[in-house]
């Protein structure tokens, strides 16, 4: 079994990792106080991202997963479910890649 250890360094290019562009945009949006699909996605993964060295705080008592789905439904109700699942898959890809990035 392979175990990889990775810690975020602010100089790293997150966009080099699968799903990294979503995480990078989400972090930037959160820093600017914008609620976007990407910023909510970062909040969905806040615990895992903190373990990787990211500074991510929870911004609401309401579950981030619910807030993300509601945000997507407001943008395009017919595609909300598929978009939600696609974002979570991309986030999972980022998490797997980040754990083993060198």
Steps between C-alpha positions, in 0.01 A plus 500: 500500500633843403473788743595845384547810711449843351468842657380808318755771433358834379755503215364176352304492175171343605378507142757234413288249695172354371222722636758749622353785298174460695680503835717798402197699382302395808775618734527832314122547501482429873781748568305763302176418684324364190260206524554294186477133412876476546506677837222273627683196364807601702280521807360152427856369524612731781605223741705313240652819364603609851680165541692581182605837641239737357347769720127432450234604748130422499289804418154375598323261733307362202674201335725607213370212286146635525609857434696388192203306362265793561742740331520271195120461492457878494737524201353212297237282671498237225874435521557549873522130587743406224713812558510429875621143441757614243643757743528239776680261263748773407552580866569133574755492216673801650512338843650177366759685290590746777572220746766362266631819335868565536 
